[in-house]
Amino acid sequence: MDVIGSDDDFTGYKLLIAPMLYMLRPGVAERIAAFVKGGGTFVATYLSGIANETDLCFLGGWPGPLRSVLGLWIEETDMPYDHHPQTVRWQGRTYAARHYCDIIHPKGAQVLAKYGREFYAGTPAVTVNQFGKGCAYYIASRNDSRFLDDFSTTLIRDLKLRPTLATKLPAGVTAQRRTDGRNEFVFVLNFNPKPVTVNLGREKYRDLLAGQSRSGAIKLPGYGTLALQISCTSLSSNLHSTPRRKDKK
């Protein structure tokens, strides 16, 4: 996964996420539309497409030049209090929404989730718009972390994105894969003050800090770190079983 700017090249990515893309420079919306039309998946949220690069609001409704690719327009933005959140119903589960809740009108987009309370109960909260060969999602509210976990998991599954580790990591643990062009390394970081158990699966790694082979369940101390190198056998097998291309998100 890369963190890029709106002027960078989108070519080669499967998924492009632009949360709160408030300002849009000239040509960015057109490049996003071309990315989606060519088969990419785009995710936008509330507070997107509001103003140009000089902070002048777009006329004709929000999300400005992103209206066509997202397939909707925004009537207004409600701001619920922390102690009185809105609710969002998606895939049989209910989530809390706070701070920002757009009231939107689909213009071609399919409704995936709806609000549950207040005067806009039953109106769209999450949409997806088929645009060319790809699709564009819009998340209209600031939802809780449970929603973000479930939504991102769905995207990863649907797009068949390659995970860093073929396992579900405990809460507060991250894993990043890096390469020097010849070898691949995985860095597992425990941001919890207490120990956790991470299951590395059957794949064998070389622990660069301990100087030994690692696989299966590993107990990681509080704020502990694992620096792992993928074994030559595993790396060779992986390269022959998948395209020799870096999948980007």
PASEBA-1860 file (N, C-alpha, C; in nm, 3 decimals):
! residues 249
1> MDVIGSDD> 0.084/-0.118/0.000/0.000/0.000/0.000/0.088/0.124/0.000 ~ 0.055/0.220/-0.085/0.131/0.343/-0.096/0.045/0.463/-0.055 ~ 0.109/0.562/0.002/0.045/0.691/0.026/0.093/0.785/-0.084 ~ 0.000/0.830/-0.168/0.037/0.911/-0.284/-0.042/1.041/-0.284 ~ 0.001/1.135/-0.367/-0.069/1.261/-0.383/-0.166/1.256/-0.499 ~ -0.253/1.355/-0.506/-0.355/1.356/-0.612/-0.295/1.380/-0.749 ~ -0.171/1.429/-0.754/-0.105/1.452/-0.883/-0.019/1.333/-0.927 ~ -0.009/1.230/-0.842/0.073/1.115/-0.877/0.002/1.024/-0.977
9> DFTGYKLL> 0.077/0.929/-1.031/0.025/0.838/-1.132/-0.061/0.730/-1.065 ~ -0.186/0.714/-1.113/-0.275/0.612/-1.059/-0.262/0.478/-1.131 ~ -0.187/0.477/-1.239/-0.176/0.356/-1.322/-0.117/0.239/-1.241 ~ -0.176/0.121/-1.255/-0.124/0.002/-1.190/-0.187/-0.029/-1.057 ~ -0.265/0.063/-1.002/-0.331/0.038/-0.874/-0.466/-0.028/-0.896 ~ -0.505/-0.115/-0.805/-0.638/-0.176/-0.807/-0.739/-0.090/-0.732 ~ -0.692/-0.029/-0.624/-0.781/0.041/-0.532/-0.724/0.179/-0.500 ~ -0.808/0.280/-0.507/-0.769/0.418/-0.477/-0.866/0.472/-0.372
17> IAPMLYML> -0.814/0.505/-0.254/-0.897/0.557/-0.145/-0.859/0.703/-0.119 ~ -0.958/0.792/-0.125/-0.933/0.935/-0.109/-1.028/0.991/-0.003 ~ -0.999/0.968/0.125/-1.090/1.017/0.230/-1.086/1.169/0.242 ~ -1.204/1.229/0.252/-1.219/1.374/0.272/-1.136/1.453/0.172 ~ -1.154/1.422/0.044/-1.082/1.494/-0.062/-1.149/1.628/-0.084 ~ -1.132/1.716/0.012/-1.203/1.844/0.017/-1.171/1.932/-0.104 ~ -1.041/1.946/-0.132/-0.997/2.029/-0.244/-0.961/1.943/-0.365 ~ -1.000/1.989/-0.482/-0.967/1.917/-0.605/-0.896/2.012/-0.700
25> RPGVAERI> -0.772/1.975/-0.734/-0.698/2.053/-0.832/-0.751/2.025/-0.972 ~ -0.727/2.114/-1.066/-0.775/2.091/-1.203/-0.722/1.959/-1.259 ~ -0.810/1.882/-1.318/-0.770/1.758/-1.384/-0.774/1.635/-1.295 ~ -0.779/1.652/-1.162/-0.776/1.536/-1.072/-0.902/1.452/-1.086 ~ -1.018/1.517/-1.089/-1.144/1.443/-1.103/-1.147/1.365/-1.234 ~ -1.096/1.424/-1.340/-1.092/1.356/-1.469/-1.001/1.234/-1.465 ~ -0.888/1.244/-1.395/-0.796/1.132/-1.383/-0.855/1.021/-1.297 ~ -0.931/1.058/-1.192/-1.000/0.959/-1.110/-1.106/0.887/-1.194
33> AAFVKGGG> -1.180/0.964/-1.274/-1.282/0.904/-1.360/-1.219/0.807/-1.460 ~ -1.105/0.843/-1.516/-1.036/0.755/-1.610/-0.987/0.628/-1.541 ~ -0.941/0.642/-1.417/-0.895/0.528/-1.338/-1.009/0.428/-1.317 ~ -1.126/0.479/-1.276/-1.242/0.392/-1.252/-1.293/0.333/-1.383 ~ -1.302/0.416/-1.485/-1.354/0.369/-1.614/-1.267/0.256/-1.669 ~ -1.139/0.258/-1.638/-1.047/0.155/-1.685/-1.049/0.028/-1.602 ~ -1.130/0.024/-1.494/-1.141/-0.097/-1.414/-1.101/-0.081/-1.269 ~ -1.061/0.039/-1.227/-1.018/0.060/-1.089/-1.136/0.076/-0.993
41> TFVATYLS> -1.107/0.061/-0.863/-1.206/0.081/-0.758/-1.168/0.206/-0.680 ~ -1.263/0.298/-0.667/-1.239/0.427/-0.601/-1.331/0.439/-0.480 ~ -1.276/0.488/-0.368/-1.354/0.508/-0.246/-1.340/0.653/-0.203 ~ -1.454/0.722/-0.192/-1.457/0.861/-0.144/-1.545/0.868/-0.020 ~ -1.531/0.976/0.056/-1.610/0.993/0.178/-1.671/1.133/0.183 ~ -1.745/1.157/0.290/-1.796/1.290/0.322/-1.683/1.393/0.309 ~ -1.721/1.519/0.290/-1.625/1.630/0.274/-1.535/1.610/0.153 ~ -1.589/1.559/0.046/-1.512/1.542/-0.078/-1.574/1.626/-0.189
49> GIANETDL> -1.486/1.681/-0.274/-1.533/1.758/-0.388/-1.604/1.886/-0.350 ~ -1.555/1.952/-0.248/-1.621/2.074/-0.198/-1.567/2.200/-0.267 ~ -1.435/2.207/-0.283/-1.374/2.332/-0.332/-1.258/2.302/-0.426 ~ -1.219/2.406/-0.500/-1.103/2.393/-0.588/-0.975/2.424/-0.511 ~ -0.863/2.433/-0.583/-0.734/2.449/-0.515/-0.717/2.583/-0.445 ~ -0.805/2.680/-0.475/-0.801/2.810/-0.407/-0.910/2.822/-0.301 ~ -0.973/2.710/-0.265/-1.077/2.702/-0.162/-1.206/2.774/-0.202 ~ -1.231/2.787/-0.331/-1.359/2.838/-0.379/-1.452/2.719/-0.403
57> CFLGGWPG> -1.571/2.724/-0.345/-1.665/2.612/-0.355/-1.710/2.591/-0.499 ~ -1.727/2.466/-0.537/-1.780/2.432/-0.668/-1.929/2.468/-0.673 ~ -1.971/2.526/-0.781/-2.112/2.557/-0.800/-2.181/2.438/-0.866 ~ -2.312/2.432/-0.847/-2.388/2.324/-0.910/-2.402/2.201/-0.825 ~ -2.359/2.207/-0.700/-2.376/2.094/-0.608/-2.250/2.015/-0.584 ~ -2.245/1.953/-0.467/-2.133/1.869/-0.429/-2.164/1.723/-0.461 ~ -2.066/1.639/-0.487/-1.920/1.657/-0.475/-1.852/1.715/-0.597 ~ -1.904/1.826/-0.649/-1.838/1.897/-0.757/-1.812/1.810/-0.879
65> PLRSVLGL> -1.689/1.812/-0.931/-1.657/1.735/-1.051/-1.652/1.584/-1.031 ~ -1.675/1.537/-0.907/-1.681/1.393/-0.880/-1.823/1.338/-0.889 ~ -1.920/1.424/-0.920/-2.060/1.381/-0.922/-2.083/1.266/-1.020 ~ -2.026/1.273/-1.138/-2.055/1.172/-1.240/-1.995/1.036/-1.203 ~ -1.870/1.035/-1.155/-1.807/0.907/-1.124/-1.870/0.842/-1.000 ~ -1.918/0.925/-0.904/-1.981/0.871/-0.784/-2.130/0.847/-0.804 ~ -2.188/0.910/-0.904/-2.329/0.887/-0.935/-2.426/0.939/-0.830 ~ -2.398/1.058/-0.773/-2.484/1.113/-0.669/-2.459/1.263/-0.654
73> WIEETDMP> -2.549/1.329/-0.579/-2.522/1.467/-0.538/-2.562/1.483/-0.392 ~ -2.497/1.579/-0.325/-2.512/1.597/-0.180/-2.599/1.719/-0.154 ~ -2.706/1.697/-0.077/-2.797/1.807/-0.044/-2.741/1.894/0.068 ~ -2.697/1.829/0.176/-2.638/1.902/0.288/-2.564/1.804/0.378 ~ -2.494/1.859/0.478/-2.420/1.778/0.573/-2.469/1.805/0.714 ~ -2.518/1.700/0.781/-2.562/1.710/0.920/-2.442/1.679/1.011 ~ -2.445/1.731/1.133/-2.333/1.710/1.226/-2.387/1.665/1.362 ~ -2.406/1.534/1.379/-2.459/1.482/1.506/-2.359/1.501/1.620
81> YDHHPQTV> -2.413/1.518/1.739/-2.328/1.527/1.858/-2.271/1.389/1.892 ~ -2.160/1.391/1.966/-2.099/1.265/2.010/-2.196/1.182/2.094 ~ -2.271/1.250/2.180/-2.359/1.178/2.272/-2.492/1.139/2.206 ~ -2.514/1.179/2.082/-2.639/1.146/2.013/-2.607/1.108/1.868 ~ -2.538/0.996/1.849/-2.492/0.960/1.714/-2.605/0.915/1.623 ~ -2.581/0.926/1.494/-2.666/0.867/1.392/-2.633/0.719/1.385 ~ -2.715/0.640/1.320/-2.685/0.499/1.299/-2.686/0.468/1.150 ~ -2.604/0.370/1.112/-2.596/0.325/0.973/-2.615/0.175/0.972
89> RWQGRTYA> -2.705/0.128/0.887/-2.734/-0.014/0.875/-2.675/-0.067/0.745 ~ -2.581/-0.165/0.757/-2.514/-0.220/0.640/-2.491/-0.369/0.659 ~ -2.533/-0.449/0.563/-2.514/-0.594/0.563/-2.560/-0.658/0.694 ~ -2.675/-0.613/0.743/-2.734/-0.674/0.862/-2.676/-0.626/0.993 ~ -2.583/-0.533/0.992/-2.522/-0.481/1.115/-2.548/-0.332/1.127 ~ -2.549/-0.284/1.251/-2.573/-0.142/1.279/-2.447/-0.079/1.334 ~ -2.412/0.036/1.281/-2.290/0.107/1.322/-2.325/0.249/1.366 ~ -2.240/0.307/1.449/-2.258/0.445/1.494/-2.187/0.540/1.398
97> ARHYCDII> -2.253/0.656/1.372/-2.196/0.759/1.286/-2.198/0.892/1.361 ~ -2.084/0.959/1.362/-2.073/1.085/1.436/-2.009/1.194/1.349 ~ -2.024/1.317/1.391/-1.955/1.434/1.338/-2.004/1.478/1.200 ~ -2.002/1.388/1.101/-2.042/1.425/0.965/-2.135/1.319/0.907 ~ -2.250/1.363/0.857/-2.345/1.274/0.790/-2.403/1.347/0.670 ~ -2.358/1.312/0.551/-2.411/1.373/0.429/-2.550/1.319/0.397 ~ -2.636/1.407/0.353/-2.766/1.368/0.301/-2.752/1.368/0.149 ~ -2.759/1.250/0.088/-2.723/1.235/-0.053/-2.842/1.186/-0.136
105> HPKGAQVL> -2.834/1.213/-0.266/-2.935/1.170/-0.362/-2.864/1.094/-0.474 ~ -2.886/0.963/-0.484/-2.823/0.885/-0.591/-2.872/0.928/-0.729 ~ -2.780/0.935/-0.821/-2.811/0.961/-0.961/-2.741/0.853/-1.044 ~ -2.786/0.730/-1.022/-2.725/0.615/-1.089/-2.655/0.521/-0.992 ~ -2.616/0.571/-0.875/-2.546/0.487/-0.777/-2.642/0.392/-0.708 ~ -2.592/0.276/-0.670/-2.670/0.176/-0.597/-2.654/0.198/-0.447 ~ -2.763/0.192/-0.373/-2.760/0.213/-0.228/-2.721/0.083/-0.158 ~ -2.615/0.089/-0.076/-2.568/-0.027/-0.001/-2.606/-0.021/0.146
113> AKYGREFY> -2.617/0.098/0.202/-2.650/0.116/0.344/-2.736/0.240/0.361 ~ -2.815/0.241/0.470/-2.906/0.353/0.496/-2.892/0.402/0.639 ~ -2.928/0.529/0.660/-2.931/0.586/0.794/-3.051/0.531/0.871 ~ -3.040/0.529/1.005/-3.145/0.471/1.086/-3.223/0.567/1.172 ~ -3.178/0.695/1.181/-3.243/0.785/1.277/-3.264/0.923/1.216 ~ -3.332/1.007/1.295/-3.356/1.147/1.264/-3.439/1.165/1.136 ~ -3.441/1.286/1.086/-3.531/1.318/0.974/-3.487/1.253/0.844 ~ -3.362/1.205/0.836/-3.317/1.141/0.712/-3.301/0.990/0.726
121> AGTPAVTV> -3.372/0.931/0.824/-3.375/0.786/0.838/-3.427/0.722/0.709 ~ -3.358/0.618/0.665/-3.397/0.549/0.543/-3.333/0.603/0.418 ~ -3.257/0.712/0.428/-3.187/0.766/0.312/-3.048/0.704/0.300 ~ -2.984/0.712/0.183/-2.856/0.641/0.161/-2.743/0.690/0.250 ~ -2.663/0.594/0.299/-2.544/0.626/0.377/-2.416/0.574/0.312 ~ -2.428/0.467/0.232/-2.315/0.413/0.155/-2.369/0.374/0.017 ~ -2.297/0.413/-0.087/-2.340/0.381/-0.223/-2.222/0.328/-0.304 ~ -2.255/0.265/-0.417/-2.153/0.225/-0.513/-2.207/0.254/-0.652
129> NQFGKGCA> -2.122/0.307/-0.737/-2.162/0.343/-0.873/-2.075/0.269/-0.974 ~ -2.138/0.191/-1.061/-2.065/0.126/-1.169/-2.034/0.231/-1.275 ~ -1.906/0.244/-1.306/-1.862/0.350/-1.398/-1.758/0.290/-1.491 ~ -1.797/0.265/-1.615/-1.706/0.196/-1.706/-1.682/0.055/-1.658 ~ -1.557/0.013/-1.653/-1.522/-0.121/-1.609/-1.502/-0.130/-1.457 ~ -1.503/-0.015/-1.389/-1.478/-0.014/-1.245/-1.597/0.036/-1.167 ~ -1.574/0.069/-1.041/-1.682/0.118/-0.956/-1.628/0.218/-0.855 ~ -1.719/0.305/-0.806/-1.681/0.409/-0.711/-1.775/0.405/-0.591
137> YYIASRND> -1.718/0.389/-0.472/-1.795/0.387/-0.348/-1.798/0.526/-0.285 ~ -1.909/0.555/-0.216/-1.916/0.680/-0.139/-1.966/0.647/0.001 ~ -1.886/0.684/0.102/-1.922/0.666/0.243/-1.963/0.804/0.294 ~ -2.093/0.820/0.323/-2.148/0.953/0.349/-2.131/1.001/0.492 ~ -2.083/0.916/0.582/-2.075/0.954/0.723/-1.946/0.905/0.786 ~ -1.911/0.968/0.899/-1.793/0.926/0.975/-1.836/0.814/1.069 ~ -1.813/0.690/1.024/-1.861/0.573/1.097/-1.756/0.519/1.194 ~ -1.802/0.434/1.285/-1.711/0.380/1.386/-1.611/0.282/1.325
145> SRFLDDFS> -1.514/0.242/1.405/-1.406/0.157/1.356/-1.455/0.019/1.314 ~ -1.566/-0.027/1.372/-1.622/-0.156/1.332/-1.664/-0.153/1.185 ~ -1.725/-0.044/1.144/-1.764/-0.032/1.004/-1.641/-0.030/0.915 ~ -1.539/0.048/0.952/-1.419/0.058/0.869/-1.352/-0.078/0.855 ~ -1.348/-0.156/0.962/-1.290/-0.291/0.957/-1.370/-0.379/0.860 ~ -1.502/-0.377/0.875/-1.586/-0.463/0.791/-1.583/-0.420/0.645 ~ -1.585/-0.290/0.622/-1.585/-0.239/0.485/-1.452/-0.270/0.415 ~ -1.341/-0.246/0.484/-1.210/-0.273/0.423/-1.190/-0.423/0.401
153> TTLIRDLK> -1.240/-0.505/0.493/-1.230/-0.650/0.475/-1.306/-0.695/0.351 ~ -1.423/-0.636/0.328/-1.503/-0.668/0.209/-1.429/-0.629/0.082 ~ -1.367/-0.510/0.081/-1.291/-0.467/-0.036/-1.173/-0.561/-0.064 ~ -1.101/-0.597/0.040/-0.986/-0.686/0.025/-1.029/-0.820/-0.034 ~ -1.142/-0.871/0.016/-1.192/-0.999/-0.034/-1.237/-0.988/-0.179 ~ -1.317/-0.885/-0.210/-1.372/-0.871/-0.345/-1.264/-0.844/-0.449 ~ -1.161/-0.769/-0.411/-1.054/-0.735/-0.506/-0.940/-0.837/-0.504 ~ -0.952/-0.934/-0.412/-0.849/-1.039/-0.400/-0.710/-0.978/-0.379
161> LRPTLATK> -0.702/-0.881/-0.289/-0.574/-0.817/-0.258/-0.487/-0.912/-0.177 ~ -0.360/-0.912/-0.205/-0.266/-1.001/-0.138/-0.236/-0.950/0.003 ~ -0.264/-1.031/0.106/-0.234/-0.987/0.242/-0.085/-0.998/0.273 ~ -0.039/-0.918/0.365/0.101/-0.928/0.407/0.128/-1.063/0.473 ~ 0.038/-1.103/0.560/0.044/-1.235/0.624/-0.091/-1.303/0.603 ~ -0.088/-1.432/0.573/-0.211/-1.506/0.549/-0.274/-1.547/0.682 ~ -0.307/-1.446/0.764/-0.365/-1.470/0.895/-0.436/-1.344/0.940 ~ -0.525/-1.357/1.037/-0.593/-1.242/1.095/-0.510/-1.192/1.212
169> LPAGVTAQ> -0.465/-1.069/1.202/-0.380/-1.012/1.307/-0.463/-0.967/1.426 ~ -0.409/-0.978/1.548/-0.479/-0.926/1.666/-0.492/-0.774/1.658 ~ -0.588/-0.720/1.728/-0.606/-0.575/1.733/-0.480/-0.509/1.785 ~ -0.438/-0.399/1.721/-0.319/-0.328/1.764/-0.190/-0.381/1.709 ~ -0.197/-0.478/1.615/-0.077/-0.536/1.553/-0.081/-0.508/1.404 ~ 0.031/-0.462/1.349/0.040/-0.434/1.206/0.151/-0.518/1.144 ~ 0.140/-0.539/1.012/0.242/-0.613/0.939/0.264/-0.545/0.805 ~ 0.388/-0.516/0.772/0.423/-0.454/0.644/0.525/-0.539/0.572
177> RRTDGRNE> 0.507/-0.551/0.442/0.600/-0.628/0.359/0.685/-0.531/0.279 ~ 0.815/-0.553/0.276/0.908/-0.467/0.203/1.004/-0.555/0.122 ~ 1.064/-0.495/0.020/1.160/-0.570/-0.062/1.277/-0.480/-0.097 ~ 1.394/-0.543/-0.112/1.512/-0.471/-0.160/1.537/-0.501/-0.307 ~ 1.437/-0.565/-0.371/1.449/-0.602/-0.511/1.489/-0.747/-0.529 ~ 1.547/-0.807/-0.426/1.589/-0.948/-0.433/1.524/-1.032/-0.324 ~ 1.510/-0.975/-0.206/1.453/-1.045/-0.092/1.328/-0.972/-0.044 ~ 1.240/-1.048/0.023/1.121/-0.987/0.082/1.127/-1.000/0.233
185> FVFVLNFN> 1.082/-0.894/0.301/1.086/-0.888/0.447/0.948/-0.850/0.499 ~ 0.915/-0.902/0.617/0.790/-0.869/0.683/0.822/-0.816/0.822 ~ 0.768/-0.698/0.852/0.787/-0.635/0.984/0.655/-0.637/1.058 ~ 0.653/-0.709/1.170/0.532/-0.721/1.253/0.552/-0.638/1.380 ~ 0.463/-0.544/1.405/0.476/-0.452/1.517/0.356/-0.464/1.610 ~ 0.384/-0.483/1.739/0.279/-0.489/1.840/0.271/-0.354/1.911 ~ 0.163/-0.281/1.888/0.145/-0.151/1.950/0.068/-0.160/2.082 ~ 0.047/-0.282/2.130/-0.019/-0.302/2.258/0.083/-0.310/2.371
193> PKPVTVNL> 0.047/-0.265/2.491/0.140/-0.278/2.604/0.149/-0.423/2.655 ~ 0.053/-0.508/2.616/0.052/-0.646/2.662/0.093/-0.740/2.549 ~ 0.143/-0.858/2.583/0.182/-0.957/2.480/0.062/-1.004/2.398 ~ 0.088/-1.041/2.275/-0.014/-1.098/2.187/0.047/-1.217/2.115 ~ -0.041/-1.300/2.060/0.004/-1.415/1.981/-0.029/-1.392/1.835 ~ 0.072/-1.404/1.749/0.055/-1.388/1.605/0.082/-1.522/1.538 ~ -0.010/-1.566/1.456/0.005/-1.694/1.386/0.065/-1.669/1.248 ~ 0.187/-1.714/1.226/0.256/-1.696/1.098/0.217/-1.802/0.996
201> GREKYRDL> 0.138/-1.900/1.038/0.098/-2.005/0.947/0.211/-2.104/0.922 ~ 0.199/-2.178/0.813/0.297/-2.282/0.781/0.420/-2.227/0.711 ~ 0.409/-2.110/0.653/0.524/-2.054/0.581/0.639/-2.028/0.678 ~ 0.760/-2.059/0.633/0.878/-2.043/0.718/0.947/-1.910/0.688 ~ 0.982/-1.841/0.796/1.051/-1.714/0.788/1.183/-1.723/0.865 ~ 1.275/-1.637/0.832/1.400/-1.624/0.909/1.388/-1.500/0.996 ~ 1.394/-1.521/1.126/1.387/-1.412/1.222/1.521/-1.340/1.222 ~ 1.524/-1.217/1.169/1.650/-1.144/1.155/1.704/-1.096/1.289
209> LAGQSRSG> 1.617/-1.082/1.389/1.663/-1.036/1.520/1.711/-1.151/1.607 ~ 1.644/-1.267/1.598/1.682/-1.383/1.680/1.775/-1.478/1.606 ~ 1.783/-1.465/1.472/1.870/-1.551/1.394/1.824/-1.695/1.387 ~ 1.693/-1.717/1.381/1.641/-1.852/1.375/1.518/-1.857/1.285 ~ 1.476/-1.979/1.250/1.359/-1.998/1.165/1.232/-1.982/1.248 ~ 1.128/-1.923/1.186/1.002/-1.899/1.256/0.885/-1.946/1.170 ~ 0.785/-2.004/1.236/0.659/-2.039/1.172/0.558/-2.065/1.281 ~ 0.430/-2.078/1.244/0.326/-2.108/1.341/0.299/-1.992/1.436
217> AIKLPGYG> 0.251/-2.024/1.557/0.212/-1.922/1.655/0.336/-1.864/1.725 ~ 0.345/-1.733/1.725/0.458/-1.662/1.788/0.402/-1.566/1.893 ~ 0.458/-1.569/2.014/0.417/-1.476/2.118/0.503/-1.351/2.108 ~ 0.437/-1.239/2.086/0.506/-1.112/2.069/0.487/-1.028/2.194 ~ 0.595/-0.985/2.262/0.580/-0.908/2.387/0.516/-0.772/2.362 ~ 0.477/-0.707/2.469/0.421/-0.574/2.458/0.518/-0.481/2.386 ~ 0.469/-0.408/2.286/0.550/-0.319/2.203/0.665/-0.394/2.134 ~ 0.644/-0.524/2.114/0.748/-0.605/2.052/0.748/-0.596/1.901
225> TLALQISC> 0.858/-0.641/1.841/0.878/-0.633/1.697/0.934/-0.763/1.643 ~ 0.885/-0.804/1.526/0.942/-0.915/1.451/0.992/-0.862/1.317 ~ 1.116/-0.892/1.284/1.172/-0.858/1.153/1.201/-0.990/1.083 ~ 1.119/-1.025/0.985/1.124/-1.156/0.923/1.166/-1.148/0.777 ~ 1.246/-1.242/0.734/1.282/-1.256/0.594/1.218/-1.382/0.540 ~ 1.153/-1.371/0.424/1.091/-1.488/0.363/1.200/-1.579/0.311 ~ 1.187/-1.708/0.339/1.289/-1.803/0.297/1.297/-1.808/0.146 ~ 1.414/-1.845/0.095/1.435/-1.852/-0.051/1.337/-1.949/-0.116
233> TSLSSNLH> 1.307/-2.062/-0.048/1.214/-2.161/-0.104/1.075/-2.103/-0.115 ~ 1.028/-2.038/-0.009/0.894/-1.980/-0.010/0.885/-1.869/-0.113 ~ 0.987/-1.785/-0.120/0.987/-1.673/-0.213/0.985/-1.724/-0.356 ~ 1.068/-1.828/-0.386/1.072/-1.883/-0.521/0.937/-1.943/-0.560 ~ 0.874/-2.014/-0.465/0.743/-2.074/-0.492/0.639/-1.968/-0.516 ~ 0.646/-1.861/-0.436/0.549/-1.753/-0.450/0.563/-1.682/-0.584 ~ 0.685/-1.661/-0.627/0.707/-1.591/-0.753/0.661/-1.674/-0.872 ~ 0.670/-1.806/-0.861/0.628/-1.890/-0.972/0.478/-1.915/-0.973
241> STPRRKDK> 0.410/-1.889/-0.860/0.266/-1.915/-0.855/0.183/-1.790/-0.876 ~ 0.246/-1.673/-0.875/0.173/-1.548/-0.896/0.245/-1.464/-1.000 ~ 0.173/-1.372/-1.065/0.239/-1.285/-1.164/0.353/-1.207/-1.101 ~ 0.459/-1.188/-1.176/0.574/-1.114/-1.123/0.547/-0.966/-1.140 ~ 0.450/-0.919/-1.061/0.408/-0.780/-1.066/0.371/-0.740/-0.925 ~ 0.397/-0.618/-0.889/0.362/-0.571/-0.757/0.217/-0.528/-0.757 ~ 0.132/-0.599/-0.681/-0.007/-0.559/-0.667/-0.011/-0.435/-0.578 ~ -0.077/-0.333/-0.626/-0.084/-0.210/-0.550/-0.226/-0.185/-0.504
249> K> -0.236/-0.119/-0.389/-0.367/-0.081/-0.339/-0.377/0.071/-0.343
END
